[in-house]
Amino acid sequence: MNKSQLVGKVARKSGLSVKDSTAAVNAFLDVVKETLAAGDTVALTGFGSFLVRDRAARVGRNPRTNEVVEIPAVKVPAFKAGKPLKDVVNN
């Protein structure tokens, strides 16, 4: 499912217009991005949590030249599914 399909389903389920649904989906995505950029977590009870994880610096290897490369530490966005969501997916 892509973003336009999601907007269409939100519009049908909520009774909102496609324009209003697009605004709602975009606002949700913006809030999640801003919250994660600030280092906070977005927890949706019964669904899951969007969070930021730290990935440690490590040593890699360029497969073409076999040269050792330092890979710096980074922060990566992550999603941890809640139990109700896991139950729906597994049943």
Protein Blocks (a to p, Z undefined) as FASTA:
>chain_A
ZZklmmmmmmmmnopafklmmmmmmmmmmmmmmmmmnopacddehiaccddddddddddd
dfklopacdddddddddddddfklmmmmmZZ
